[in-house]
Amino acid sequence: MTTTTAPYTRAIPGNLTVGQLVEQILRINASASRAFLESFTREQLYSYLGHLEFANLPRSRNACWTRPGDTPAVVCAEHTHDA
């Protein structure tokens, strides 16, 4: 039995620029805006691209994505009311 775990790095070259990473992400997630994606670091984009590509793999018992240890499991924001 072979288990695939994240971070999934298929053949994502480690030397991609922010612009190249944004282009690859937009091919998978067209709902993201270029400006929004460009606000992230190269490392964050690389991680997100790996997650997107792993999510597109066929589901099976052998596919297992593991959240990287440097990312929180739950994130929340507090809404503030304007006076």
Z-matrix of the N, CA and C atoms (Angstrom, degrees):
N
C 1 1.454
C 2 1.529 1 108.42
N 3 1.315 2 116.28 1 128.71
C 4 1.455 3 121.73 2 178.24
C 5 1.519 4 108.65 3 -108.28
N 6 1.310 5 116.75 4 130.15
C 7 1.457 6 121.73 5 178.46
C 8 1.514 7 108.73 6 -114.21
N 9 1.323 8 116.26 7 131.74
C 10 1.456 9 121.68 8 177.25
C 11 1.515 10 108.14 9 -99.98
N 12 1.311 11 116.23 10 129.67
C 13 1.458 12 119.28 11 178.64
C 14 1.515 13 110.13 12 -124.65
N 15 1.298 14 116.84 13 157.79
C 16 1.457 15 122.70 14 178.37
C 17 1.516 16 108.24 15 -84.99
N 18 1.291 17 120.95 16 163.19
C 19 1.448 18 121.49 17 3.71
C 20 1.530 19 111.14 18 -73.61
N 21 1.309 20 114.71 19 127.24
C 22 1.460 21 122.11 20 179.81
C 23 1.511 22 108.16 21 -76.50
N 24 1.299 23 116.49 22 122.79
C 25 1.458 24 119.56 23 -176.47
C 26 1.522 25 111.98 24 -124.85
N 27 1.335 26 117.53 25 20.74
C 28 1.463 27 123.79 26 175.79
C 29 1.509 28 108.98 27 15.45
N 30 1.289 29 115.90 28 -109.64
C 31 1.457 30 121.65 29 176.19
C 32 1.519 31 107.27 30 -130.46
N 33 1.318 32 116.31 31 38.83
C 34 1.464 33 119.73 32 178.76
C 35 1.525 34 106.38 33 -74.07
N 36 1.309 35 117.07 34 111.54
C 37 1.466 36 118.32 35 179.79
C 38 1.531 37 111.16 36 -60.47
N 39 1.309 38 116.21 37 140.80
C 40 1.450 39 120.68 38 -178.86
C 41 1.518 40 114.01 39 -76.11
N 42 1.322 41 116.49 40 -4.35
C 43 1.459 42 119.15 41 -176.16
C 44 1.532 43 112.95 42 -107.04
N 45 1.328 44 117.74 43 19.97
C 46 1.458 45 120.09 44 179.31
C 47 1.526 46 110.30 45 -71.17
N 48 1.307 47 115.75 46 145.07
C 49 1.462 48 120.74 47 176.11
C 50 1.519 49 109.25 48 -80.67
N 51 1.316 50 116.49 49 168.34
C 52 1.463 51 121.24 50 175.87
C 53 1.531 52 109.30 51 -56.81
N 54 1.325 53 117.12 52 -44.93
C 55 1.463 54 120.82 53 179.88
C 56 1.516 55 113.01 54 -60.27
N 57 1.333 56 117.33 55 -40.83
C 58 1.466 57 121.10 56 178.86
C 59 1.527 58 110.95 57 -68.14
N 60 1.329 59 116.58 58 -40.04
C 61 1.462 60 119.78 59 177.57
C 62 1.523 61 110.49 60 -63.84
N 63 1.326 62 116.90 61 -42.74
C 64 1.468 63 121.36 62 178.76
C 65 1.526 64 109.47 63 -60.11
N 66 1.327 65 117.80 64 -44.35
C 67 1.468 66 121.46 65 179.27
C 68 1.524 67 110.96 66 -58.92
N 69 1.321 68 117.30 67 -45.77
C 70 1.466 69 120.41 68 -179.26
C 71 1.524 70 111.10 69 -66.34
N 72 1.328 71 117.24 70 -38.73
C 73 1.467 72 120.50 71 178.22
C 74 1.524 73 110.07 72 -64.34
N 75 1.326 74 117.26 73 -43.10
C 76 1.469 75 120.83 74 -178.75
C 77 1.525 76 112.09 75 -64.79
N 78 1.330 77 118.02 76 -27.08
C 79 1.474 78 120.78 77 175.70
C 80 1.521 79 110.97 78 -66.16
N 81 1.326 80 115.91 79 -31.30
C 82 1.471 81 120.62 80 -179.00
C 83 1.522 82 111.19 81 -93.73
N 84 1.320 83 117.10 82 -42.78
C 85 1.461 84 122.45 83 -176.95
C 86 1.529 85 109.13 84 -119.55
N 87 1.318 86 115.71 85 83.88
C 88 1.465 87 120.96 86 -177.25
C 89 1.526 88 112.54 87 -70.21
N 90 1.326 89 117.82 88 -12.14
C 91 1.463 90 119.84 89 -178.81
C 92 1.529 91 112.22 90 -80.64
N 93 1.321 92 117.26 91 -13.67
C 94 1.466 93 120.19 92 178.22
C 95 1.519 94 108.82 93 -79.47
N 96 1.318 95 116.39 94 146.75
C 97 1.466 96 118.88 95 177.57
C 98 1.524 97 109.28 96 -93.95
N 99 1.307 98 115.26 97 148.19
C 100 1.457 99 121.10 98 178.71
C 101 1.533 100 110.78 99 -58.14
N 102 1.332 101 116.88 100 -44.30
C 103 1.462 102 120.90 101 -178.69
C 104 1.531 103 111.03 102 -61.31
N 105 1.329 104 116.90 103 -41.77
C 106 1.459 105 120.93 104 179.35
C 107 1.525 106 109.79 105 -63.06
N 108 1.319 107 117.09 106 -48.33
C 109 1.463 108 120.36 107 -178.14
C 110 1.523 109 111.80 108 -63.67
N 111 1.312 110 116.72 109 -37.09
C 112 1.462 111 120.00 110 -178.73
C 113 1.526 112 113.21 111 -70.10
N 114 1.326 113 117.59 112 -7.76
C 115 1.465 114 120.61 113 177.25
C 116 1.533 115 111.84 114 -82.08
N 117 1.339 116 117.34 115 -5.51
C 118 1.460 117 121.88 116 -179.11
C 119 1.525 118 110.66 117 -99.47
N 120 1.322 119 115.87 118 159.72
C 121 1.462 120 120.55 119 177.75
C 122 1.522 121 110.07 120 -75.30
N 123 1.305 122 115.06 121 163.64
C 124 1.458 123 121.03 122 177.94
C 125 1.538 124 110.38 123 -58.46
N 126 1.322 125 116.77 124 -42.35
C 127 1.467 126 120.66 125 -179.62
C 128 1.524 127 111.57 126 -63.96
N 129 1.337 128 117.14 127 -40.43
C 130 1.463 129 120.37 128 178.52
C 131 1.527 130 110.92 129 -65.92
N 132 1.325 131 116.68 130 -40.92
C 133 1.467 132 120.39 131 178.67
C 134 1.522 133 110.83 132 -65.83
N 135 1.307 134 116.89 133 -41.18
C 136 1.464 135 121.54 134 178.39
C 137 1.530 136 109.86 135 -59.82
N 138 1.318 137 116.95 136 -45.07
C 139 1.462 138 121.85 137 178.88
C 140 1.527 139 110.96 138 -63.02
N 141 1.339 140 116.84 139 -43.91
C 142 1.464 141 121.36 140 -179.23
C 143 1.523 142 110.80 141 -65.17
N 144 1.333 143 117.37 142 -41.41
C 145 1.458 144 120.42 143 178.16
C 146 1.525 145 110.77 144 -61.94
N 147 1.318 146 116.56 145 -42.41
C 148 1.460 147 120.05 146 176.76
C 149 1.517 148 111.79 147 -60.27
N 150 1.324 149 116.84 148 -41.58
C 151 1.471 150 121.61 149 178.71
C 152 1.529 151 110.17 150 -64.39
N 153 1.329 152 117.31 151 -44.94
C 154 1.465 153 120.63 152 179.22
C 155 1.524 154 111.50 153 -60.94
N 156 1.314 155 116.10 154 -43.92
C 157 1.461 156 119.22 155 -178.73
C 158 1.521 157 110.77 156 -67.86
N 159 1.320 158 118.12 157 -38.33
C 160 1.459 159 120.57 158 176.92
C 161 1.525 160 110.17 159 -64.15
N 162 1.328 161 116.78 160 -39.87
C 163 1.472 162 120.60 161 -179.45
C 164 1.522 163 111.75 162 -64.66
N 165 1.324 164 118.04 163 -22.23
C 166 1.458 165 121.62 164 179.33
C 167 1.520 166 113.63 165 -87.20
N 168 1.335 167 117.17 166 -3.86
C 169 1.463 168 119.95 167 177.30
C 170 1.526 169 109.82 168 -73.18
N 171 1.331 170 117.12 169 152.99
C 172 1.469 171 119.07 170 175.96
C 173 1.528 172 110.64 171 -60.20
N 174 1.325 173 115.63 172 142.43
C 175 1.464 174 120.54 173 178.82
C 176 1.527 175 109.35 174 -78.36
N 177 1.308 176 115.34 175 140.27
C 178 1.458 177 120.70 176 175.15
C 179 1.518 178 108.06 177 -161.38
N 180 1.307 179 115.87 178 173.89
C 181 1.463 180 120.03 179 177.64
C 182 1.520 181 111.22 180 -65.81
N 183 1.314 182 115.75 181 -23.24
C 184 1.455 183 120.22 182 -175.93
C 185 1.523 184 113.62 183 -90.07
N 186 1.323 185 117.86 184 -5.19
C 187 1.460 186 121.25 185 179.90
C 188 1.524 187 108.49 186 -94.71
N 189 1.309 188 115.82 187 123.23
C 190 1.453 189 119.91 188 -177.68
C 191 1.510 190 108.88 189 -142.58
N 192 1.327 191 116.67 190 118.85
C 193 1.459 192 120.78 191 176.96
C 194 1.512 193 108.11 192 -98.79
N 195 1.303 194 116.55 193 131.57
C 196 1.454 195 122.06 194 178.93
C 197 1.519 196 108.74 195 -113.80
N 198 1.321 197 116.11 196 124.14
C 199 1.460 198 120.82 197 179.38
C 200 1.518 199 109.38 198 -62.33
N 201 1.333 200 117.31 199 130.43
C 202 1.468 201 119.13 200 177.61
C 203 1.527 202 110.80 201 -59.04
N 204 1.305 203 116.50 202 145.74
C 205 1.455 204 121.51 203 -176.20
C 206 1.520 205 114.80 204 -66.80
N 207 1.340 206 117.01 205 -16.71
C 208 1.458 207 118.81 206 -178.10
C 209 1.523 208 113.46 207 -93.53
N 210 1.332 209 116.87 208 9.82
C 211 1.466 210 120.51 209 178.79
C 212 1.523 211 109.75 210 -119.20
N 213 1.336 212 117.65 211 139.33
C 214 1.463 213 119.74 212 -179.50
C 215 1.525 214 111.53 213 -73.26
N 216 1.318 215 115.88 214 147.39
C 217 1.462 216 120.82 215 179.24
C 218 1.520 217 111.15 216 -74.68
N 219 1.325 218 116.36 217 -36.04
C 220 1.458 219 120.99 218 -178.10
C 221 1.523 220 108.16 219 -128.96
N 222 1.313 221 115.34 220 132.40
C 223 1.460 222 120.51 221 178.15
C 224 1.512 223 107.52 222 -127.48
N 225 1.306 224 116.68 223 136.47
C 226 1.459 225 119.65 224 177.63
C 227 1.511 226 108.55 225 -138.12
N 228 1.292 227 114.30 226 159.53
C 229 1.469 228 121.37 227 177.44
C 230 1.510 229 108.58 228 -128.35
N 231 1.302 230 115.20 229 143.28
C 232 1.450 231 119.71 230 178.71
C 233 1.522 232 108.95 231 -93.15
N 234 1.305 233 116.03 232 127.13
C 235 1.453 234 120.73 233 179.69
C 236 1.522 235 108.74 234 -82.18
N 237 1.308 236 115.83 235 130.44
C 238 1.452 237 120.21 236 176.72
C 239 1.506 238 108.52 237 -110.09
N 240 1.301 239 116.45 238 139.36
C 241 1.457 240 122.39 239 -179.41
C 242 1.512 241 108.85 240 -91.46
N 243 1.307 242 115.94 241 131.86
C 244 1.463 243 119.76 242 176.13
C 245 1.521 244 109.10 243 -76.39
N 246 1.281 245 115.78 244 137.95
C 247 1.472 246 120.05 245 -178.34
C 248 1.500 247 111.16 246 -80.46
